[in-house]
Amino acid sequence: MMMKRLFTLLCALTLACAAEAKTVEAASPGGNLRLAVDVSDRITYDLWSGEDKILENCTLSLTLADRTLGEKPRLRSVKRSSADEVLERRNPTKNASVRNRYNAVRLNFAGGYAVEFRLFDDGAAYRFVTSLPGEVEVMGEACRLGFPAGSEAWLSEVDGFRSMYEEPYTRVATAEYDSTDRMSYLPVLVGMPGGKKVLPAESDVRDYPCMFVRGDGAGGFESLFPRVPKEYAPAGDRNLKIVAEEPYIARTQGTRTFPWRVAVVAEKDAALLENELVWLLAEPAADADWEWVKPGLVSWDWWNGMRLTGVDFRAGRNTESYRYYIDFAARYGIPYIIMDEGWSASTTDVFHPNPDLDLQELIAYGRERNVQIVLWLTWLAVEKDMDRLFATLEEWGIPGVKIDFMDRSDQWMVGYYERVMKCAARHRLFVDMHGSYTPKGLCRTYPNLLTYEGVLGMEQGARCKPENSNWLPFIRNAVGPMDFTPGSMFSAQPEDNCSTGANPMGTGTRAYQMALYVVFESPLQMLADNPVLYRREHPCTEFLAAVPTTWDSLRVLRAACGREVVVARRKGDKWYVGGITNDRPYTTEIALDFLPAGRTFTMTSFEDGVNADLQATDYRKRVREVDASTVVKVEMVRNGGWAAVIE
């Protein structure tokens, strides 16, 4: 009995100490990141990288219909944990094996909620965890991020929550950014006076809206969220207009984990490309058979408008033209072609093909040549009769779909993505979310989600310039795969890009366009240009068709945000190297010491020609012998590139 009383007393003392605790500290496994959480009348935290405070006076709370979690919090207990494991990635875009190493601290509060922090050596994250009965209405969530004086941010600013997520990056001083300015979707990039950078992002966003940020007038960001739609009105064949909203941002289960609020921390710019935090923090995939999901290249018909030349049939969305696409794909070992808008009887009738083409004949024709057909759909057409549609596509032998024009990220639309992925998985379909918000980790939960758009890509013609695209590896691609649609053979310098429907152009040199296949990450990578041009430019096409879309390992050789980047990626026993630069020429040397010692390799490179700064299609192909001791000089003209395969 005495021992029982002593145990009860010790438990009470432990709880009392926990309740009185005002500051909870934690560090990353390597000790380079340190966190201090202050619990008083609210919950705040600071984050240090080395001796530098990089996040300061950050606040967090979750407002429900009847109370605010994080307001006058009563700390009950603190639980610490850690992990150090190696995870195998499906559809890896950086490394096939990823180390999941972190220290965690969970603060349990009275009232049925907790806040969990995880510290990795390259970033930190937190989330709310609730244990409340029934459903709750979330009226809002406060996520305030404070930055050191003198910080600057690169934002993709929008005028409202309805967005195509295709705005170019703009630079702002955080001290001058306030609530009267346009907001931005995530991720964004913040640079500190000393050169370190923070990439605010989010992961595991499910049954909840995506987060936007805007300036708070005090040098930081404050969070904003779209509300749940209540009423819609028709808005054409591919969208709906929201005419009324609920007062809350989410109605959801009271017992759940909420999205992770992520801060990738980079002492060097290369760390932004190397990080895997959004993937690591996402819910793992169900233990099921995913071997049927096959990433790969896809020949695309929309950007180039199917203006075929040198053929003896009328070009267009017809059987003869798609046979040509299939023949092209078969010749170069490309596993897929896509039939974009126009393949079906209409955008709303997707159970019947366009009468000008024989879809079943084309599916059979492709099957004989190891080429499969991917179909484009509006999200409205999918929503109308999802299960029947996907069952029909499975019966036809379609391996995947490209879904377009969602243009929203409220709770309903986020839920739509997950419903699509579940239904698509049942019918063995992979998905390209075009017209989408940026990745939030769902491609880990559902490996059949191969890529997202959510980027100012090459389909935007002259709007798509290296001065913006060169930020993508450090911001947009740093959180997940990206359907940029590269591969222009009609390359142009920015002042010469007069892209037309018949002759679309891609800004950047030919070598730049080729290097994008190594620099940018997407398990479903488009060959955006016309097969006629690809056939004409056989040496370039031969290289592009061989570039993998998933990888075993990544080496960042050079990296400067928005300016230049050179990466090396390995697939099996081959290495690919890709480099791009902005509107200034760039010359560097790279050591090939990542190659196995004692062996000789052949390196085939595609480099900017001597006149590529004037005529962007100018390039030269070189073949040479190299080994682990070789140092290669890489020269790029303005808006130029450099690409190579080592085998």
C-alpha positions as CSV (number, residue, x, y, z in Angstrom):
1,M,0.0,0.0,0.0
2,M,2.9,2.3,0.9
3,M,4.5,1.7,-2.5
4,K,1.2,2.4,-4.3
5,R,0.9,5.8,-2.5
6,L,4.5,6.6,-3.3
7,F,3.9,5.8,-7.0
8,T,0.8,8.0,-7.0
9,L,2.7,10.8,-5.4
10,L,5.5,10.6,-8.0
11,C,3.0,10.6,-10.9
12,A,1.3,13.7,-9.4
13,L,4.7,15.4,-9.0
14,T,5.6,14.6,-12.6
15,L,2.3,16.0,-13.9
16,A,2.7,19.1,-11.8
17,C,6.2,19.7,-13.1
18,A,4.9,19.2,-16.7
19,A,2.1,21.6,-16.1
20,E,4.5,24.3,-14.7
21,A,7.0,23.8,-17.6
22,K,7.1,26.9,-19.7
23,T,9.8,26.1,-22.2
24,V,10.4,22.7,-23.9
25,E,13.6,22.3,-25.9
26,A,14.6,19.8,-28.5
27,A,17.4,19.3,-31.1
28,S,17.9,17.5,-34.4
29,P,19.9,14.3,-34.3
30,G,23.0,16.0,-35.5
31,G,22.5,18.9,-33.2
32,N,22.6,21.6,-35.9
33,L,18.9,22.6,-35.4
34,R,17.5,23.6,-32.0
35,L,13.9,24.2,-31.0
36,A,12.5,26.1,-28.1
37,V,8.7,25.9,-27.5
38,D,7.3,28.4,-25.0
39,V,4.0,27.7,-23.3
40,S,2.3,30.6,-21.6
41,D,-1.0,32.2,-22.6
42,R,-0.3,30.8,-26.0
43,I,2.2,28.5,-27.8
44,T,5.2,30.0,-29.5
45,Y,8.5,28.6,-30.7
46,D,11.9,29.7,-32.1
47,L,14.2,27.6,-34.3
48,W,18.0,28.0,-34.5
49,S,20.4,26.7,-37.2
50,G,23.7,26.7,-35.5
51,E,24.0,30.0,-33.8
52,D,21.5,31.7,-36.1
53,K,17.9,32.1,-35.2
54,I,16.0,31.5,-38.4
55,L,12.4,31.3,-37.1
56,E,11.4,33.6,-34.3
57,N,8.2,34.3,-32.3
58,C,6.3,31.7,-34.4
59,T,2.8,31.0,-33.1
60,L,0.3,28.2,-33.7
61,S,-3.4,27.6,-32.8
62,L,-6.4,25.8,-34.1
63,T,-9.8,27.5,-33.7
64,L,-12.8,25.2,-33.4
65,A,-16.5,26.3,-33.2
66,D,-16.4,26.3,-29.4
67,R,-12.8,27.1,-28.5
68,T,-9.3,27.7,-29.7
69,L,-6.6,25.0,-29.2
70,G,-3.4,26.7,-28.2
71,E,-5.1,29.6,-26.3
72,K,-4.3,29.6,-22.6
73,P,-2.9,26.1,-23.0
74,R,-2.4,23.8,-20.0
75,L,0.5,21.5,-20.6
76,R,-0.1,18.0,-19.2
77,S,3.0,16.1,-20.3
78,V,5.9,15.9,-22.7
79,K,6.8,12.8,-24.6
80,R,10.0,12.4,-26.5
81,S,10.8,9.9,-29.2
82,S,13.2,9.4,-32.1
83,A,13.6,7.4,-35.3
84,D,16.5,6.3,-37.5
85,E,15.5,4.1,-40.4
86,V,16.1,3.6,-44.1
87,L,13.0,3.7,-46.3
88,E,12.7,2.4,-49.8
89,R,10.9,4.9,-52.1
90,R,8.5,4.0,-54.8
91,N,8.9,6.1,-57.9
92,P,12.1,7.8,-56.5
93,T,13.0,11.1,-58.0
94,K,16.1,11.7,-55.8
95,N,17.3,8.5,-54.0
96,A,15.8,5.0,-54.0
97,S,16.6,4.8,-50.3
98,V,15.8,7.6,-47.9
99,R,17.0,8.0,-44.4
100,N,14.2,8.9,-41.9
101,R,16.1,10.3,-39.0
102,Y,14.6,12.7,-36.5
103,N,14.0,13.6,-32.9
104,A,10.4,14.3,-31.8
105,V,8.7,15.9,-28.9
106,R,5.0,15.8,-28.3
107,L,3.3,18.3,-26.0
108,N,0.1,16.9,-24.6
109,F,-2.4,19.6,-23.4
110,A,-5.6,19.5,-21.4
111,G,-8.6,19.4,-23.6
112,G,-7.9,16.5,-25.8
113,Y,-5.1,17.8,-28.1
114,A,-1.4,17.7,-28.6
115,V,1.2,19.4,-30.7
116,E,4.0,17.2,-32.1
117,F,7.3,18.6,-33.4
118,R,9.8,16.7,-35.4
119,L,13.4,17.9,-36.0
120,F,15.4,16.5,-38.8
121,D,19.0,17.8,-39.6
122,D,17.6,19.5,-42.7
123,G,14.3,20.9,-41.3
124,A,11.6,20.9,-38.7
125,A,7.8,20.3,-38.7
126,Y,4.9,20.4,-36.4
127,R,1.2,19.3,-36.4
128,F,-1.8,19.3,-34.2
129,V,-3.2,15.9,-33.0
130,T,-6.7,15.8,-31.5
131,S,-8.7,13.3,-29.5
132,L,-12.1,14.8,-29.6
133,P,-15.5,13.1,-29.9
134,G,-17.5,13.1,-33.1
135,E,-17.0,15.8,-35.7
136,V,-15.5,19.2,-35.3
137,E,-15.8,22.4,-37.3
138,V,-12.4,24.1,-37.8
139,M,-13.0,27.8,-38.1
140,G,-9.4,28.7,-38.7
141,E,-5.8,27.8,-38.1
142,A,-3.1,30.3,-37.1
143,C,0.4,29.5,-38.3
144,R,2.6,32.6,-37.9
145,L,6.2,32.4,-39.1
146,G,8.6,35.1,-38.1
147,F,12.0,35.7,-39.8
148,P,15.1,37.6,-38.9
149,A,15.4,41.2,-39.9
150,G,16.7,41.7,-43.5
151,S,15.1,38.5,-44.8
152,E,13.7,38.3,-48.3
153,A,11.2,35.9,-49.8
154,W,10.3,34.5,-53.3
155,L,6.6,34.0,-53.6
156,S,4.1,32.8,-56.2
157,E,1.5,35.5,-55.5
158,V,-2.2,35.1,-56.4
159,D,-5.3,37.3,-56.0
160,G,-7.5,34.7,-54.4
161,F,-8.0,31.0,-53.4
162,R,-9.0,30.0,-56.9
163,S,-5.8,29.6,-58.7
164,M,-4.1,27.7,-61.5
165,Y,-0.9,27.7,-59.4
166,E,1.1,29.1,-62.3
167,E,2.3,32.5,-61.2
168,P,5.9,33.5,-61.6
169,Y,8.0,34.0,-58.5
170,T,8.4,37.6,-57.2
171,R,10.9,38.8,-54.7
172,V,9.8,40.7,-51.6
173,A,11.5,42.0,-48.5
174,T,9.7,40.3,-45.6
175,A,9.7,43.6,-43.6
176,E,7.7,45.2,-46.4
177,Y,5.2,42.4,-47.0
178,D,1.9,42.9,-45.3
179,S,-1.8,42.0,-45.4
180,T,-2.6,44.5,-48.2
181,D,-0.3,42.6,-50.5
182,R,-1.3,39.5,-52.6
183,M,-1.1,36.1,-50.8
184,S,1.0,33.2,-52.0
185,Y,0.5,29.4,-52.0
186,L,3.1,27.1,-50.7
187,P,6.0,26.4,-51.0
188,V,7.8,29.7,-50.7
189,L,11.4,30.4,-50.2
190,V,12.9,32.7,-47.6
191,G,16.5,33.8,-47.6
192,M,18.3,35.1,-44.5
193,P,21.0,37.8,-44.3
194,G,23.7,35.2,-43.7
195,G,22.8,33.1,-46.7
196,K,20.8,30.4,-45.0
197,K,17.4,29.6,-46.5
198,V,14.0,28.3,-45.2
199,L,11.4,26.7,-47.4
200,P,8.0,26.8,-45.7
201,A,5.8,23.9,-47.0
202,E,3.2,21.4,-45.8
203,S,2.7,17.7,-45.9
204,D,0.0,15.1,-45.3
205,V,-2.8,17.4,-46.2
206,R,-5.9,15.2,-46.2
207,D,-9.5,16.1,-45.5
208,Y,-8.4,19.7,-44.9
209,P,-7.6,22.7,-47.1
210,C,-4.2,23.8,-48.3
211,M,-2.5,26.7,-46.6
212,F,-1.7,30.1,-48.2
213,V,0.4,32.8,-46.6
214,R,0.6,36.6,-46.7
215,G,2.7,39.2,-44.9
216,D,1.7,40.1,-41.3
217,G,3.3,43.6,-41.4
218,A,5.9,42.5,-38.8
219,G,8.4,40.7,-41.0
220,G,6.6,37.4,-41.0
221,F,3.9,35.3,-42.6
222,E,0.4,34.6,-41.4
223,S,-1.7,31.7,-42.7
224,L,-4.9,31.8,-44.7
225,F,-7.2,29.0,-45.7
226,P,-10.1,28.7,-48.2
227,R,-13.5,27.9,-46.6
228,V,-15.6,24.9,-47.5
229,P,-17.9,25.6,-50.5
230,K,-21.6,25.5,-49.7
231,E,-23.2,26.3,-53.0
232,Y,-22.1,26.1,-56.6
233,A,-23.3,27.5,-60.0
234,P,-22.4,26.2,-63.4
235,A,-19.2,27.8,-65.0
236,G,-18.7,26.1,-68.4
237,D,-17.7,22.6,-69.2
238,R,-14.8,22.2,-66.9
239,N,-15.5,24.0,-63.7
240,L,-18.0,25.3,-61.1
241,K,-18.4,28.7,-59.6
242,I,-18.6,28.9,-55.8
243,V,-21.4,31.2,-54.9
244,A,-21.7,30.5,-51.1
245,E,-19.3,29.2,-48.4
246,E,-19.6,27.7,-45.0
247,P,-18.2,29.7,-42.1
248,Y,-15.6,27.1,-41.4
249,I,-12.5,25.9,-43.3
250,A,-13.0,22.2,-42.5
251,R,-15.6,19.9,-41.0
252,T,-13.7,16.8,-40.0
253,Q,-13.3,14.0,-37.5
254,G,-12.5,15.1,-34.0
255,T,-9.9,12.4,-33.5
256,R,-7.2,12.8,-36.1
257,T,-3.8,14.1,-37.0
258,F,-3.7,17.5,-38.9
259,P,-1.3,18.5,-41.7
260,W,2.3,19.0,-41.0
261,R,3.6,22.6,-41.1
262,V,7.1,22.1,-42.6
263,A,10.2,24.3,-42.7
264,V,13.0,22.9,-44.8
265,V,16.3,24.5,-43.6
266,A,19.2,24.8,-46.0
267,E,22.7,26.1,-44.9
268,K,23.6,25.6,-48.6
269,D,21.3,25.9,-51.6
270,A,22.0,22.3,-52.6
271,A,20.2,21.1,-49.5
272,L,16.9,22.4,-50.9
273,L,17.2,20.0,-53.9
274,E,18.3,17.1,-51.7
275,N,15.6,17.3,-49.0
276,E,12.9,14.7,-48.8
277,L,10.8,16.1,-45.9
278,V,7.4,16.4,-47.5
279,W,7.7,12.8,-48.6
280,L,9.0,11.6,-45.3
281,L,6.2,13.3,-43.3
282,A,3.4,12.0,-45.5
283,E,1.3,9.0,-44.6
284,P,2.9,5.8,-46.1
285,A,1.2,3.8,-48.8
286,A,-1.0,0.9,-47.8
287,D,0.7,-2.4,-47.8
288,A,-0.6,-3.4,-51.2
289,D,0.5,-4.4,-54.7
290,W,1.8,-1.3,-56.4
291,E,4.0,-3.0,-59.0
292,W,1.5,-2.3,-61.7
293,V,2.4,1.5,-61.5
294,K,4.9,2.1,-64.3
295,P,6.5,5.5,-64.5
296,G,8.0,6.6,-67.8
297,L,8.1,9.1,-70.7
298,V,5.0,10.2,-72.6
299,S,4.7,11.8,-76.0
300,W,2.2,14.7,-75.7
301,D,-0.1,16.0,-78.4
302,W,-1.5,19.3,-77.0
303,W,1.3,21.8,-76.8
304,N,2.5,21.1,-80.4
305,G,-1.1,21.1,-81.7
306,M,-0.6,17.9,-83.8
307,R,0.7,20.0,-86.7
308,L,2.3,17.1,-88.5
309,T,4.2,17.6,-91.7
310,G,5.6,15.3,-94.4
311,V,2.7,12.9,-94.0
312,D,0.1,11.8,-96.6
313,F,-3.0,12.2,-94.3
314,R,-4.8,15.2,-92.9
315,A,-3.3,15.9,-89.4
316,G,-5.6,16.2,-86.4
317,R,-7.3,14.3,-83.7
318,N,-7.9,11.2,-85.8
319,T,-6.8,7.6,-86.1
320,E,-4.0,8.3,-88.7
321,S,-2.4,11.0,-86.6
322,Y,-2.4,9.0,-83.4
323,R,-0.9,6.0,-85.3
324,Y,2.0,8.4,-86.2
325,Y,2.4,9.3,-82.5
326,I,2.4,5.6,-81.6
327,D,5.0,4.8,-84.3
328,F,7.2,7.6,-83.0
329,A,6.9,6.4,-79.4
330,A,7.6,2.8,-80.4
331,R,10.7,3.8,-82.4
332,Y,12.3,5.4,-79.4
333,G,11.0,3.0,-76.7
334,I,8.7,5.6,-75.2
335,P,6.0,3.7,-73.2
336,Y,3.1,6.1,-73.4
337,I,1.4,8.7,-75.6
338,I,-1.2,11.0,-74.3
339,M,-4.5,11.9,-75.9
340,D,-5.3,15.4,-74.6
341,E,-8.5,17.4,-75.0
342,G,-10.4,16.4,-78.1
343,W,-10.0,12.7,-77.9
344,S,-13.6,12.2,-76.6
345,A,-17.0,13.1,-78.1
346,S,-17.0,16.1,-75.9
347,T,-15.4,17.2,-72.6
348,T,-18.5,16.0,-70.8
349,D,-19.1,12.8,-72.8
350,V,-16.0,10.8,-72.0
351,F,-17.6,7.4,-72.5
352,H,-17.5,7.8,-76.3
353,P,-14.5,8.7,-78.4
354,N,-14.3,11.4,-81.0
355,P,-15.9,9.8,-84.1
356,D,-12.8,10.8,-86.1
357,L,-10.7,8.3,-84.3
358,D,-11.0,4.6,-83.6
359,L,-9.8,4.4,-80.0
360,Q,-10.1,0.6,-79.7
361,E,-8.1,0.2,-82.9
362,L,-5.4,2.6,-81.6
363,I,-5.2,0.8,-78.2
364,A,-4.6,-2.5,-80.0
365,Y,-2.2,-0.9,-82.4
366,G,-0.2,0.5,-79.5
367,R,-0.3,-2.7,-77.6
368,E,1.4,-4.5,-80.5
369,R,4.2,-1.9,-80.3
370,N,4.5,-1.7,-76.5
371,V,2.9,1.8,-76.4
372,Q,0.0,2.6,-74.2
373,I,-2.5,5.5,-74.3
374,V,-3.1,7.9,-71.5
375,L,-6.3,9.9,-71.6
376,W,-7.0,13.5,-70.6
377,L,-10.2,14.4,-68.6
378,T,-11.7,17.3,-66.8
379,W,-12.2,16.9,-63.1
380,L,-15.9,17.5,-63.6
381,A,-16.2,14.6,-66.0
382,V,-14.4,12.3,-63.6
383,E,-16.6,13.5,-60.6
384,K,-19.8,12.9,-62.5
385,D,-19.4,9.1,-62.6
386,M,-16.0,8.3,-61.3
387,D,-16.2,4.6,-60.6
388,R,-18.0,3.7,-63.8
389,L,-15.6,5.8,-65.8
390,F,-12.5,4.3,-64.3
391,A,-13.9,0.8,-64.6
392,T,-14.5,1.5,-68.3
393,L,-11.0,2.8,-68.9
394,E,-9.6,-0.3,-67.1
395,E,-11.7,-2.5,-69.4
396,W,-10.4,-0.6,-72.4
397,G,-6.8,-1.1,-71.3
398,I,-5.9,2.5,-70.4
399,P,-3.0,2.6,-67.9
400,G,-3.5,6.2,-66.7
401,V,-5.3,9.5,-66.8
402,K,-4.4,13.2,-66.8
403,I,-7.1,15.1,-64.8
404,D,-7.3,18.9,-65.3
405,F,-8.7,22.2,-64.2
406,M,-9.3,21.6,-60.5
407,D,-7.9,25.1,-59.7
408,R,-8.9,25.0,-56.0
409,S,-7.5,23.6,-52.8
410,D,-10.4,23.8,-50.3
411,Q,-11.3,20.9,-48.1
412,W,-13.8,19.5,-50.6
413,M,-11.2,19.6,-53.5
414,V,-8.5,18.1,-51.3
415,G,-10.9,15.3,-50.6
416,Y,-11.6,14.9,-54.3
417,Y,-7.9,14.2,-55.0
418,E,-7.9,11.4,-52.5
419,R,-11.2,9.9,-53.7
420,V,-9.7,9.9,-57.2
421,M,-6.6,8.2,-56.1
422,K,-8.4,5.5,-54.2
423,C,-10.8,4.8,-57.1
424,A,-7.9,4.9,-59.7
425,A,-6.0,2.4,-57.6
426,R,-8.9,0.0,-57.5
427,H,-8.9,0.1,-61.3
428,R,-5.1,0.1,-61.7
429,L,-4.8,3.6,-63.2
430,F,-2.0,6.0,-62.5
431,V,-2.8,9.7,-62.4
432,D,-1.3,13.0,-63.5
433,M,-3.0,15.8,-61.6
434,H,-2.8,18.7,-64.1
435,G,-4.5,22.1,-63.2
436,S,-3.6,21.2,-59.6
437,Y,-2.2,22.6,-56.4
438,T,1.4,21.9,-55.5
439,P,2.3,18.5,-53.9
440,K,1.6,17.8,-50.3
441,G,2.9,14.3,-49.9
442,L,-0.1,12.4,-51.4
443,C,2.2,10.7,-54.0
444,R,3.7,8.7,-51.1
445,T,0.3,7.7,-49.8
446,Y,-0.9,6.7,-53.3
447,P,2.1,5.7,-55.5
448,N,-0.2,5.8,-58.5
449,L,-0.2,9.6,-58.3
450,L,2.8,10.1,-60.5
451,T,3.0,13.8,-60.9
452,Y,1.3,17.2,-60.5
453,E,1.3,20.4,-62.5
454,G,1.0,23.4,-60.2
455,V,3.8,25.2,-62.0
456,L,4.5,27.8,-64.6
457,G,5.5,25.3,-67.2
458,M,6.5,25.4,-70.8
459,E,2.9,25.1,-72.1
460,Q,2.7,28.8,-71.1
461,G,4.8,29.7,-74.1
462,A,6.8,33.0,-73.8
463,R,5.6,33.4,-70.2
464,C,7.9,30.5,-69.2
465,K,11.4,31.8,-69.0
466,P,14.6,30.5,-67.4
467,E,14.6,33.5,-65.0
468,N,11.6,31.9,-63.4
469,S,12.2,28.2,-64.2
470,N,15.6,28.2,-62.6
471,W,13.9,28.7,-59.2
472,L,11.9,25.6,-59.7
473,P,14.5,23.0,-58.4
474,F,14.8,25.0,-55.2
475,I,11.2,25.8,-54.6
476,R,8.5,23.9,-56.5
477,N,10.4,20.6,-57.3
478,A,11.7,20.6,-53.7
479,V,8.3,19.4,-52.4
480,G,7.4,16.9,-55.1
481,P,7.2,15.9,-58.7
482,M,6.4,18.5,-61.4
483,D,4.7,18.2,-64.7
484,F,6.6,21.0,-66.4
485,T,6.3,19.6,-70.0
486,P,9.8,20.2,-71.3
487,G,11.5,19.2,-74.5
488,S,11.2,22.0,-77.0
489,M,13.1,21.4,-80.2
490,F,12.2,24.9,-81.5
491,S,14.3,26.6,-78.8
492,A,14.5,30.4,-78.5
493,Q,16.2,33.1,-76.4
494,P,13.5,35.1,-74.5
495,E,13.5,38.1,-76.8
496,D,12.9,35.7,-79.8
497,N,10.1,33.6,-78.3
498,C,7.1,34.3,-80.5
499,S,5.4,31.0,-79.8
500,T,2.3,30.3,-82.0
501,G,-0.1,27.4,-82.1
502,A,1.5,26.0,-85.2
503,N,5.1,26.6,-84.1
504,P,5.3,26.6,-80.3
505,M,8.7,27.6,-78.8
506,G,10.5,26.9,-75.6
507,T,12.7,29.5,-74.0
508,G,16.2,28.5,-73.3
509,T,18.8,26.8,-75.6
510,R,18.5,23.4,-77.0
511,A,21.0,22.1,-74.4
512,Y,18.9,23.8,-71.7
513,Q,15.8,22.0,-72.8
514,M,17.6,18.7,-72.8
515,A,19.2,19.3,-69.4
516,L,15.7,19.9,-67.9
517,Y,15.1,16.1,-68.1
518,V,17.9,15.5,-65.7
519,V,17.4,18.6,-63.5
520,F,13.6,18.5,-63.1
521,E,11.8,15.6,-61.4
522,S,8.7,13.8,-62.6
523,P,8.1,10.1,-62.8
524,L,5.8,10.8,-65.7
525,Q,7.8,13.1,-67.9
526,M,6.4,14.7,-71.1
527,L,8.0,15.0,-74.5
528,A,6.1,18.1,-75.3
529,D,7.1,18.8,-78.8
530,N,6.1,17.5,-82.2
531,P,7.2,14.0,-83.2
532,V,8.1,15.5,-86.6
533,L,10.7,17.7,-84.9
534,Y,11.9,14.9,-82.7
535,R,12.5,12.6,-85.7
536,R,14.3,15.5,-87.4
537,E,16.5,16.0,-84.4
538,H,17.3,12.3,-83.9
539,P,20.6,12.7,-81.8
540,C,18.7,14.9,-79.2
541,T,15.7,12.6,-79.2
542,E,17.8,9.5,-78.8
543,F,19.3,11.0,-75.6
544,L,15.9,12.3,-74.2
545,A,14.2,9.0,-74.8
546,A,16.8,7.2,-72.8
547,V,16.7,9.5,-69.7
548,P,15.0,7.7,-66.8
549,T,12.1,9.3,-64.9
550,T,13.0,7.6,-61.6
551,W,16.4,7.5,-60.1
552,D,18.6,5.5,-57.7
553,S,20.8,8.4,-56.4
554,L,21.3,12.2,-56.7
555,R,24.4,14.3,-56.4
556,V,24.1,18.1,-56.5
557,L,27.3,19.3,-58.0
558,R,26.6,23.1,-58.2
559,A,23.7,25.1,-56.9
560,A,22.8,28.8,-56.6
561,C,19.1,29.6,-56.2
562,G,17.6,31.0,-59.3
563,R,20.9,31.2,-61.1
564,E,22.5,27.9,-61.9
565,V,22.4,24.3,-60.9
566,V,24.3,21.2,-62.0
567,V,23.2,17.7,-60.8
568,A,24.3,14.2,-61.4
569,R,21.7,11.3,-61.2
570,R,22.3,7.6,-61.3
571,K,20.1,4.9,-62.6
572,G,21.6,1.4,-62.4
573,D,25.2,1.7,-63.8
574,K,24.5,4.9,-65.8
575,W,25.0,8.5,-64.7
576,Y,23.3,11.5,-66.2
577,V,24.4,15.1,-65.7
578,G,22.3,18.1,-66.3
579,G,23.1,21.8,-65.8
580,I,21.1,25.0,-66.4
581,T,21.8,28.7,-66.0
582,N,19.9,32.0,-66.1
583,D,20.4,35.1,-68.3
584,R,24.1,35.1,-67.5
585,P,26.7,32.7,-69.0
586,Y,28.1,30.2,-66.5
587,T,31.3,28.2,-66.6
588,T,32.4,25.7,-64.0
589,E,34.4,22.5,-63.6
590,I,32.9,19.3,-62.2
591,A,34.8,16.3,-60.9
592,L,33.5,12.9,-61.9
593,D,34.7,11.3,-58.7
594,F,31.3,9.8,-58.1
595,L,32.2,7.2,-60.8
596,P,33.5,3.9,-59.6
597,A,37.3,3.9,-59.5
598,G,39.4,1.8,-61.9
599,R,37.0,1.8,-64.8
600,T,36.7,3.7,-68.0
601,F,33.4,5.2,-69.2
602,T,32.0,6.9,-72.3
603,M,30.5,10.3,-71.8
604,T,28.2,11.7,-74.5
605,S,27.4,15.4,-73.9
606,F,25.1,17.9,-75.5
607,E,26.5,21.4,-75.0
608,D,25.6,25.0,-76.0
609,G,27.0,25.8,-79.5
610,V,29.2,28.8,-79.9
611,N,26.3,30.8,-81.2
612,A,23.6,29.5,-78.9
613,D,23.3,32.9,-77.2
614,L,22.1,34.3,-80.6
615,Q,20.4,31.2,-82.0
616,A,19.2,29.0,-79.2
617,T,18.9,25.8,-81.3
618,D,22.7,25.8,-81.7
619,Y,24.3,22.9,-79.9
620,R,27.2,20.4,-80.3
621,K,27.4,16.7,-79.4
622,R,30.7,15.4,-77.9
623,V,31.8,11.9,-77.1
624,R,34.9,11.2,-74.9
625,E,36.4,8.7,-72.6
626,V,36.3,9.6,-68.8
627,D,37.0,8.0,-65.5
628,A,36.7,8.9,-61.8
629,S,39.8,11.2,-62.0
630,T,38.3,13.3,-64.9
631,V,37.5,16.9,-64.4
632,V,35.0,18.3,-67.0
633,K,34.7,21.9,-67.9
634,V,31.0,22.9,-68.3
635,E,30.3,26.0,-70.2
636,M,26.8,27.4,-70.7
637,V,25.7,30.6,-72.6
638,R,22.9,32.8,-71.2
639,N,19.7,30.8,-70.7
640,G,21.9,27.8,-71.6
641,G,22.4,24.2,-70.5
642,W,24.6,21.2,-70.5
643,A,23.5,17.5,-70.5
644,A,25.4,14.2,-70.6
645,V,25.1,10.5,-70.1
646,I,28.0,8.5,-68.7
647,E,28.0,4.8,-69.3
